[in-house]
Amino acid sequence: MKKFTLTAPIVALAAGIAYMGIPPGAVAQEPTLSEKDFEEAKTLYFQRCAGCHGVLRKGATGKNLEPKNMRKLGQKRLEKIITIGTEGGMNNFDDLFSKEQIKKMATYIQMEVPPPAEMTLAEMKKRWKTFIKPEDYPKKPMHGRNWENFFMVILRDAGKVGIIDGDKKEVVAKVDTGYAVHVMKESSDGRFWYTQGRDGKMTKIDLWMNPPQVVAEAQVASDARDVAVSHYGKWKDKYVIGGGYWPPHFVILDAVTMEPLKVVSTRGVNVDGEYVNEARVAAVYNTPKAPTWMVAVKELGQMWQVDYSDLDNLRIEMINTNKFLHDGFFDPTQRYFQIAANASNRMEFQDTVTRKAVGSLVTGKKPHPGPGANWIDPKCGPVAGTVHLGEGKVTVWGNDPKGNPDKAWKTCYSVESDGPGLFIRTHPKSDYVIFDQTKHPDPEIQQAIKVLDKKTGKIVKTIQVTDQDKALATHTEFNADGSEFWVSVWVRGGKKNWSKGEIVVYDTKTLKEKARIKGLETPTGKFNVYNRVHHVT
């Protein structure tokens, strides 16, 4: 497949190093919007831009968008960047925004940042809702379906989660959640699922009900990303934690009732010795070998290992790594945590038993493993891999410090692909590793996934998942027995296109298409109940 490359002037423009919109010495006119247009642009920025660039626009995975920098580029140049995207990982927004919305956004980011509101524990308690009391939960599954092979599917723009029967390929239910759920995590047995919307709303879903439904909800922030449940010892399924982008904090809730219990700010001093007000919680993960969660404080460049065994005397190990932390996953032993510091082009490694960092590896431009992939390489032994937001590349490293200490946390090999991606996945019963190329601006590349052979370390096939207009292929997940892998087709272009989304099911051995599950509103991440409960990566 021929690679798509942006012209050099556009790349320079996207980097913000050329083609300044304001001549030297000139005074820029103060940008303005009507109150209505300002509110629209503010909402669009929250929904589509704040995740990478920050509520305060100081940048992280994305570039700094403070007004002093944006005014130098000027209105027309900003409109062009927003329209076409960049090869560095920023999407083209001409499919998501109208021309008028692009103009408003270009103006909005030249204006001063509106002060975001804080959120107290008392406010969270007021927003906490119970729909079904715990004592009224069913004592056994109320349907005859194989719920352990359910797929929990994020229907991003619709603010819903789709629950799909993995055996019958049927949509069991679509339940209302927070806006644009980023991640959801399971109870220890997989019965309950906790979602975290980007609007800060956390919901609890019971898969035993017929149909499955939300039993409680709480709002822990105005902008949030991740959630995790306590799975260790006597605290099993006792607590759930939600991580906030704004306010920058994490919140611990009662996992049974969803009552917010404790708020901990993550503002602080980063690894460079600088105070950071917007120190966001990028991700949170349960640690199977200790009563702790791994909390990734993005802008601080620190992993916080939070011990939930005593909430009144909270113990936190602040583990220095690199900026800016994002998504991660465990090795197969569930001892070592592997997470991307994507702005530093590194993967970071922590031992959750000793609660210390054990390695740091330069991989490529902006690694992004998502839920990650572990497998066995013939030469390096146990390995893991990541795709990258900033280039078409898969980096593979050793992750077995006990059995293969000379290979641990070192590059085993890397493979070039056609474009930047978001997710990489595999299964112990699969000969292949599957990854997407979602972040490349060329539609043909966005719509294809790559197949990497575990034995040879080479890409053996490109699968064109879709050719729908405004569609892209993203996020692979295997079914419970590893015989199938499912790929999301997300169709952009506004609400009129939402229901054109689908999931394509492939045979793991033959790599041939088996089924298409249609009528799904902007499907993105998918989580198989059995695989997540049993830590199958």
C-alpha positions as CSV (number, residue, x, y, z in Angstrom):
1,M,0.0,0.0,0.0
2,K,1.3,3.4,-0.9
3,K,1.9,5.7,2.0
4,F,0.2,9.0,2.3
5,T,2.4,11.9,3.3
6,L,1.5,15.5,4.0
7,T,3.5,18.1,2.2
8,A,6.4,19.7,4.0
9,P,4.8,23.1,4.4
10,I,1.7,21.6,6.0
11,V,3.8,19.6,8.4
12,A,5.8,22.7,9.3
13,L,2.5,24.6,9.8
14,A,1.1,21.8,12.0
15,A,4.2,21.9,14.1
16,G,3.6,25.6,14.6
17,I,7.1,26.6,13.5
18,A,6.4,28.3,10.2
19,Y,3.9,30.4,8.3
20,M,3.0,32.7,11.2
21,G,-0.3,34.4,10.7
22,I,0.8,37.8,12.2
23,P,3.7,39.8,10.8
24,P,6.5,40.6,13.2
25,G,5.7,43.7,15.2
26,A,2.0,43.8,14.3
27,V,-0.7,44.0,16.9
28,A,-3.3,41.3,16.6
29,Q,-7.0,42.3,16.8
30,E,-8.7,40.8,19.8
31,P,-10.7,37.8,18.7
32,T,-14.3,37.7,19.7
33,L,-17.3,35.4,19.5
34,S,-21.0,36.0,20.4
35,E,-22.1,34.5,23.7
36,K,-23.9,31.7,21.9
37,D,-21.0,30.9,19.6
38,F,-18.5,31.0,22.5
39,E,-20.6,28.4,24.4
40,E,-20.8,26.2,21.4
41,A,-17.0,26.4,20.8
42,K,-16.4,25.7,24.5
43,T,-18.5,22.6,24.4
44,L,-16.8,21.4,21.2
45,Y,-13.4,22.0,22.8
46,F,-14.3,20.0,25.8
47,Q,-15.7,17.1,23.7
48,R,-12.9,16.9,21.2
49,C,-9.8,18.8,22.2
50,A,-9.4,19.0,26.0
51,G,-8.3,15.4,26.3
52,C,-5.0,16.0,24.4
53,H,-4.5,19.7,24.9
54,G,-5.8,20.2,28.4
55,V,-8.7,22.3,29.9
56,L,-6.2,25.1,30.5
57,R,-4.8,24.5,27.0
58,K,-1.2,24.1,28.3
59,G,-0.7,20.9,26.2
60,A,0.3,17.3,27.0
61,T,-0.1,14.7,24.3
62,G,-1.2,17.6,22.1
63,K,0.5,20.9,21.7
64,N,0.1,24.0,23.9
65,L,-2.9,26.0,22.7
66,E,-2.6,29.0,24.9
67,P,-3.9,32.3,23.2
68,K,-0.5,33.9,23.0
69,N,0.7,31.0,20.8
70,M,-2.5,30.7,18.8
71,R,-2.7,34.4,17.9
72,K,0.7,34.1,16.3
73,L,-0.6,31.5,13.9
74,G,-3.7,33.5,13.0
75,Q,-7.3,32.6,12.1
76,K,-6.8,31.1,8.6
77,R,-3.8,29.0,9.5
78,L,-5.6,27.6,12.6
79,E,-8.7,26.8,10.5
80,K,-6.4,24.8,8.1
81,I,-4.8,22.8,10.9
82,I,-8.1,22.0,12.4
83,T,-9.5,21.0,9.0
84,I,-6.8,18.6,7.8
85,G,-5.2,17.4,11.0
86,T,-1.5,16.5,11.2
87,E,0.7,13.4,10.8
88,G,1.7,13.8,14.4
89,G,-1.5,12.2,15.6
90,M,-4.2,14.9,15.4
91,N,-7.3,13.9,13.5
92,N,-8.7,15.9,10.6
93,F,-11.8,17.6,11.9
94,D,-13.6,18.4,8.7
95,D,-15.7,15.2,9.2
96,L,-16.6,16.1,12.8
97,F,-17.0,19.9,12.6
98,S,-18.8,22.0,10.0
99,K,-16.9,24.8,8.3
100,E,-18.6,27.3,10.6
101,Q,-17.7,25.3,13.7
102,I,-14.0,25.1,12.5
103,K,-14.0,28.9,12.2
104,K,-15.5,29.3,15.7
105,M,-12.9,26.8,17.2
106,A,-10.0,28.7,15.5
107,T,-11.3,31.9,17.1
108,Y,-12.1,30.3,20.5
109,I,-8.5,29.0,21.0
110,Q,-7.2,32.5,20.4
111,M,-9.4,33.8,23.3
112,E,-8.6,33.7,27.0
113,V,-9.3,30.4,28.7
114,P,-12.5,30.5,30.7
115,P,-11.9,29.5,34.3
116,P,-13.2,25.9,34.9
117,A,-15.2,25.1,38.0
118,E,-14.0,22.9,40.9
119,M,-16.1,20.1,42.3
120,T,-16.4,19.2,46.0
121,L,-17.3,15.9,47.7
122,A,-20.6,17.4,48.9
123,E,-21.5,18.3,45.3
124,M,-20.7,14.7,44.2
125,K,-22.9,13.3,46.9
126,K,-25.8,15.5,45.6
127,R,-25.4,14.1,42.1
128,W,-25.2,10.4,43.3
129,K,-28.2,8.4,42.2
130,T,-29.4,4.9,43.0
131,F,-31.8,3.3,40.5
132,I,-31.8,-0.2,42.0
133,K,-31.0,-0.8,45.6
134,P,-28.2,-3.5,46.2
135,E,-30.6,-5.6,48.2
136,D,-32.9,-5.8,45.2
137,Y,-30.2,-7.0,42.8
138,P,-31.1,-10.5,41.3
139,K,-29.4,-13.5,43.1
140,K,-28.7,-15.2,39.8
141,P,-28.7,-14.3,36.0
142,M,-32.2,-13.5,34.9
143,H,-31.5,-14.6,31.3
144,G,-30.1,-17.7,29.7
145,R,-27.3,-16.0,27.8
146,N,-23.6,-16.7,28.2
147,W,-22.9,-13.4,29.9
148,E,-19.2,-14.3,30.3
149,N,-18.8,-13.9,26.6
150,F,-20.6,-10.6,26.4
151,F,-18.8,-7.7,24.8
152,M,-19.2,-4.3,26.5
153,V,-19.0,-1.8,23.6
154,I,-18.5,1.9,24.0
155,L,-21.0,3.8,21.7
156,R,-18.9,6.9,22.1
157,D,-20.9,9.9,20.7
158,A,-24.3,8.5,21.7
159,G,-23.2,8.4,25.4
160,K,-24.2,4.7,25.7
161,V,-22.7,1.3,26.2
162,G,-23.8,-1.5,23.9
163,I,-23.9,-5.0,25.4
164,I,-23.5,-7.7,22.7
165,D,-23.9,-11.5,23.1
166,G,-20.6,-12.9,21.8
167,D,-22.1,-16.3,21.0
168,K,-25.1,-15.1,19.1
169,K,-23.7,-11.8,17.7
170,E,-26.9,-10.1,19.0
171,V,-27.2,-6.7,20.7
172,V,-28.6,-7.5,24.1
173,A,-29.0,-3.9,25.3
174,K,-27.9,-0.3,24.9
175,V,-27.7,1.5,28.2
176,D,-27.2,5.2,28.9
177,T,-23.9,6.2,30.4
178,G,-21.8,9.3,30.6
179,Y,-20.7,11.1,27.4
180,A,-17.9,9.4,25.4
181,V,-17.0,6.7,27.8
182,H,-13.2,6.2,27.7
183,V,-12.8,3.0,29.6
184,M,-14.9,0.6,31.7
185,K,-13.7,-1.9,34.2
186,E,-15.2,-5.0,35.8
187,S,-16.0,-6.4,39.2
188,S,-13.8,-9.3,40.2
189,D,-16.4,-11.8,38.8
190,G,-17.3,-9.7,35.8
191,R,-21.0,-9.3,36.7
192,F,-20.8,-5.5,37.3
193,W,-19.2,-3.0,35.0
194,Y,-18.2,0.5,35.9
195,T,-18.0,3.1,33.1
196,Q,-16.3,6.5,33.2
197,G,-17.6,9.2,30.8
198,R,-15.7,12.2,29.7
199,D,-18.3,14.3,31.4
200,G,-17.2,12.7,34.7
201,K,-20.3,10.5,35.1
202,M,-19.6,7.0,36.4
203,T,-22.2,4.3,36.0
204,K,-22.6,0.8,37.4
205,I,-24.1,-1.9,35.1
206,D,-25.5,-5.2,36.2
207,L,-25.2,-8.0,33.5
208,W,-27.4,-10.4,35.4
209,M,-30.5,-8.3,34.9
210,N,-32.8,-9.0,31.9
211,P,-31.9,-6.8,30.1
212,P,-28.7,-5.5,31.7
213,Q,-29.1,-2.0,33.1
214,V,-27.5,0.8,35.0
215,V,-28.2,0.4,38.8
216,A,-26.4,3.5,40.1
217,E,-24.4,6.5,39.0
218,A,-22.3,9.3,40.3
219,Q,-20.4,12.3,38.9
220,V,-16.8,12.5,40.1
221,A,-15.5,15.3,37.8
222,S,-16.5,17.6,34.9
223,D,-13.9,15.9,32.7
224,A,-12.6,12.4,33.4
225,R,-11.1,9.3,31.8
226,D,-10.7,6.1,33.8
227,V,-12.1,3.8,36.5
228,A,-11.0,0.7,38.4
229,V,-12.3,-1.6,41.1
230,S,-10.6,-3.0,44.2
231,H,-9.9,-6.7,43.6
232,Y,-7.5,-7.7,46.4
233,G,-8.2,-9.7,49.5
234,K,-10.9,-8.6,51.9
235,W,-11.4,-5.4,49.9
236,K,-12.5,-7.3,46.9
237,D,-15.3,-5.3,45.1
238,K,-15.5,-2.9,48.1
239,Y,-14.2,0.3,46.4
240,V,-14.2,1.9,43.0
241,I,-11.9,4.7,41.9
242,G,-12.5,7.4,39.2
243,G,-9.7,9.6,37.8
244,G,-10.4,13.2,36.9
245,Y,-9.0,15.4,34.2
246,W,-10.8,18.4,35.7
247,P,-10.7,19.0,38.5
248,P,-7.4,17.1,38.7
249,H,-8.1,14.6,41.3
250,F,-9.2,11.0,42.0
251,V,-12.3,10.0,43.8
252,I,-12.8,6.8,45.8
253,L,-16.4,5.5,46.0
254,D,-18.3,2.6,47.6
255,A,-18.4,0.0,44.8
256,V,-21.7,-1.5,46.1
257,T,-23.7,1.7,46.4
258,M,-21.6,4.1,44.3
259,E,-21.5,6.7,47.1
260,P,-18.5,9.0,46.8
261,L,-16.3,8.6,49.9
262,K,-13.0,10.4,49.4
263,V,-11.4,13.0,47.1
264,V,-7.6,13.3,46.6
265,S,-6.1,16.2,44.6
266,T,-3.3,15.4,42.2
267,R,-2.0,18.9,41.7
268,G,1.6,19.0,42.6
269,V,5.3,19.2,41.6
270,N,6.3,17.3,38.5
271,V,9.5,15.3,37.9
272,D,11.2,18.5,36.7
273,G,10.5,20.3,39.9
274,E,7.7,22.5,38.5
275,Y,4.3,23.1,40.1
276,V,1.4,21.8,37.9
277,N,-2.1,23.0,38.5
278,E,-3.6,20.8,35.8
279,A,-2.1,17.5,36.8
280,R,-4.6,15.1,35.3
281,V,-5.3,11.5,36.1
282,A,-4.9,9.7,32.8
283,A,-5.5,6.2,33.9
284,V,-6.2,4.0,36.9
285,Y,-5.7,0.2,37.3
286,N,-6.2,-2.4,39.9
287,T,-3.1,-4.3,41.0
288,P,-3.8,-8.0,41.5
289,K,-0.9,-8.6,43.9
290,A,-1.6,-5.8,46.5
291,P,-4.5,-3.7,47.9
292,T,-3.6,-0.8,45.6
293,W,-4.4,1.0,42.4
294,M,-1.9,2.4,39.9
295,V,-2.9,6.0,39.2
296,A,-1.1,7.7,36.3
297,V,-0.8,11.4,37.0
298,K,-0.2,12.6,33.5
299,E,1.5,16.0,33.7
300,L,3.5,15.1,36.8
301,G,5.2,12.2,35.1
302,Q,4.5,10.1,38.2
303,M,2.8,6.8,38.8
304,W,1.0,6.9,42.2
305,Q,0.5,3.5,43.8
306,V,-2.5,4.2,46.0
307,D,-3.1,1.8,48.9
308,Y,-6.8,1.5,49.6
309,S,-6.5,-0.8,52.7
310,D,-7.0,2.3,55.0
311,L,-8.8,5.2,53.5
312,D,-8.4,7.3,56.7
313,N,-4.6,7.0,56.5
314,L,-4.1,6.8,52.8
315,R,-0.7,5.6,51.7
316,I,0.6,6.7,48.3
317,E,3.9,5.8,46.7
318,M,4.8,8.5,44.2
319,I,6.9,6.7,41.5
320,N,8.9,9.0,39.3
321,T,8.7,8.1,35.6
322,N,8.4,10.5,32.6
323,K,5.8,12.9,31.0
324,F,3.1,12.6,29.9
325,L,1.6,9.4,31.2
326,H,-1.3,7.8,29.3
327,D,-2.6,4.2,28.9
328,G,-1.0,1.0,30.2
329,F,-1.4,-2.7,30.9
330,F,0.2,-5.5,33.0
331,D,2.6,-8.2,31.9
332,P,1.2,-11.8,32.0
333,T,2.3,-12.4,35.6
334,Q,0.2,-9.3,36.7
335,R,3.2,-8.0,38.7
336,Y,4.7,-5.5,36.3
337,F,2.8,-2.5,35.0
338,Q,3.7,-1.1,31.5
339,I,2.5,2.4,30.6
340,A,3.2,5.0,27.9
341,A,4.8,8.3,28.7
342,N,3.9,9.4,25.2
343,A,5.2,12.9,25.1
344,S,8.6,11.5,26.2
345,N,8.4,8.8,23.5
346,R,8.8,6.1,26.2
347,M,7.3,3.1,27.9
348,E,7.7,3.0,31.7
349,F,7.7,-0.1,33.9
350,Q,6.9,-0.5,37.5
351,D,7.1,-3.4,39.9
352,T,3.8,-3.3,41.8
353,V,5.1,-5.6,44.6
354,T,8.2,-3.5,45.5
355,R,6.2,-0.3,44.4
356,K,9.2,1.0,42.4
357,A,10.1,1.8,38.9
358,V,12.2,-0.9,37.2
359,G,12.7,0.4,33.7
360,S,12.2,3.0,31.0
361,L,12.4,2.4,27.2
362,V,12.5,4.8,24.3
363,T,10.1,3.3,21.7
364,G,9.1,5.8,19.0
365,K,6.9,8.9,18.6
366,K,4.1,8.9,21.2
367,P,3.5,5.3,22.1
368,H,-0.1,4.4,22.8
369,P,-0.7,0.7,23.7
370,G,-4.3,1.1,24.8
371,P,-5.2,-2.2,26.6
372,G,-1.9,-3.6,25.2
373,A,-0.7,-7.0,24.0
374,N,1.6,-9.7,25.5
375,W,2.9,-12.8,23.7
376,I,5.9,-15.1,23.3
377,D,8.6,-14.3,20.9
378,P,10.9,-17.2,19.7
379,K,14.1,-15.2,20.4
380,C,13.2,-12.8,23.2
381,G,10.7,-14.9,25.2
382,P,7.8,-13.1,26.8
383,V,7.3,-9.7,25.1
384,A,4.8,-6.9,24.9
385,G,4.1,-4.3,22.2
386,T,2.7,-0.8,21.4
387,V,1.6,1.2,18.4
388,H,2.3,5.0,18.3
389,L,0.3,8.1,17.8
390,G,3.1,9.9,16.0
391,E,4.3,7.4,13.5
392,G,3.5,4.1,11.8
393,K,5.5,1.8,14.0
394,V,5.1,-1.2,16.4
395,T,7.8,-1.5,19.1
396,V,8.2,-4.9,20.9
397,W,10.1,-5.3,24.2
398,G,10.9,-8.1,26.6
399,N,8.9,-8.2,29.9
400,D,10.2,-11.2,31.7
401,P,12.8,-10.0,34.2
402,K,12.8,-13.4,36.1
403,G,13.2,-15.8,33.1
404,N,14.9,-13.5,30.6
405,P,16.6,-10.7,32.6
406,D,18.9,-9.7,29.7
407,K,15.8,-9.0,27.5
408,A,13.6,-7.3,30.2
409,W,12.5,-3.7,29.4
410,K,14.7,-3.6,26.2
411,T,13.6,-3.5,22.6
412,C,13.3,-6.9,21.0
413,Y,12.4,-5.5,17.5
414,S,10.3,-2.9,15.8
415,V,8.1,-3.0,12.7
416,E,7.1,-0.2,10.4
417,S,3.5,0.1,9.4
418,D,1.5,2.5,7.1
419,G,0.4,5.0,9.7
420,P,-0.1,5.9,13.4
421,G,-2.5,3.8,15.5
422,L,-4.3,3.6,18.8
423,F,-4.7,0.0,19.8
424,I,-2.8,-3.4,19.7
425,R,-4.2,-6.7,20.8
426,T,-3.7,-10.4,20.8
427,H,-4.7,-13.7,22.5
428,P,-2.7,-16.7,23.7
429,K,-4.5,-18.9,21.2
430,S,-3.8,-16.6,18.3
431,D,-0.7,-16.8,16.1
432,Y,-1.1,-13.1,15.3
433,V,-1.0,-9.7,16.9
434,I,-3.6,-7.2,15.4
435,F,-3.2,-3.4,15.4
436,D,-5.0,-0.5,13.8
437,Q,-3.8,2.7,12.0
438,T,-6.6,4.9,13.1
439,K,-4.6,8.2,13.5
440,H,-3.4,8.5,10.0
441,P,-5.3,11.1,8.0
442,D,-5.6,9.0,4.8
443,P,-9.0,7.2,4.8
444,E,-7.7,4.1,3.1
445,I,-5.1,3.6,5.9
446,Q,-7.5,4.6,8.7
447,Q,-9.8,1.8,7.5
448,A,-7.3,-1.0,7.5
449,I,-5.8,-3.1,10.3
450,K,-2.4,-4.9,10.2
451,V,-1.7,-8.5,11.1
452,L,1.7,-9.3,12.7
453,D,3.0,-12.9,12.8
454,K,4.2,-13.8,16.4
455,K,6.8,-16.3,15.1
456,T,8.4,-14.1,12.4
457,G,7.8,-10.7,13.8
458,K,6.7,-9.6,10.3
459,I,3.4,-8.1,9.1
460,V,1.8,-10.8,7.0
461,K,-1.5,-9.2,6.0
462,T,-3.4,-5.9,5.7
463,I,-7.2,-6.3,6.2
464,Q,-9.4,-3.5,4.7
465,V,-12.1,-3.5,7.3
466,T,-14.4,-1.0,5.7
467,D,-14.7,1.4,2.7
468,Q,-17.6,3.4,4.1
469,D,-17.4,7.2,3.7
470,K,-16.2,8.9,6.8
471,A,-15.4,5.6,8.5
472,L,-12.3,4.3,10.3
473,A,-11.4,1.0,11.8
474,T,-10.2,0.9,15.4
475,H,-9.8,-1.3,18.6
476,T,-9.5,-5.1,18.3
477,E,-10.8,-7.4,21.0
478,F,-10.9,-11.2,21.1
479,N,-13.8,-13.4,22.2
480,A,-13.6,-15.7,25.3
481,D,-12.1,-18.7,23.6
482,G,-9.8,-16.7,21.2
483,S,-11.4,-18.0,18.1
484,E,-12.6,-14.6,16.9
485,F,-11.4,-11.0,17.0
486,W,-13.8,-8.1,16.7
487,V,-12.9,-4.7,15.1
488,S,-15.0,-1.5,15.5
489,V,-16.0,0.6,12.5
490,W,-16.6,4.2,13.7
491,V,-18.5,6.4,11.2
492,R,-17.9,10.1,11.7
493,G,-19.8,13.1,10.4
494,G,-22.4,13.9,13.0
495,K,-25.5,12.3,14.5
496,K,-27.0,11.4,11.1
497,N,-24.1,8.9,10.6
498,W,-24.0,7.4,14.1
499,S,-26.1,4.3,13.4
500,K,-23.9,3.4,10.4
501,G,-21.3,2.1,12.8
502,E,-20.7,-1.6,13.0
503,I,-18.4,-4.3,14.4
504,V,-16.7,-6.7,12.0
505,V,-15.9,-10.2,13.3
506,Y,-13.0,-12.2,12.0
507,D,-11.8,-15.8,12.3
508,T,-8.6,-15.9,14.3
509,K,-6.9,-18.6,12.3
510,T,-8.1,-17.9,8.7
511,L,-8.3,-14.1,9.2
512,K,-11.5,-14.2,7.1
513,E,-14.6,-12.2,7.9
514,K,-17.4,-14.1,9.7
515,A,-20.0,-11.5,10.6
516,R,-21.0,-7.8,10.8
517,I,-23.0,-6.5,13.7
518,K,-24.7,-3.4,12.4
519,G,-26.6,-0.4,13.8
520,L,-24.1,0.6,16.4
521,E,-23.6,4.3,17.2
522,T,-19.9,5.2,16.9
523,P,-18.5,2.0,18.4
524,T,-15.0,2.3,19.7
525,G,-13.5,0.3,22.6
526,K,-14.8,-3.2,23.3
527,F,-14.2,-5.4,26.4
528,N,-14.9,-9.1,26.5
529,V,-16.1,-10.1,30.0
530,Y,-14.1,-13.4,30.3
531,N,-10.9,-11.9,28.9
532,R,-10.9,-8.9,31.2
533,V,-11.8,-11.0,34.3
534,H,-9.0,-13.5,33.5
535,H,-6.5,-10.8,32.4
536,V,-6.1,-12.2,28.9
537,T,-3.9,-9.8,26.9
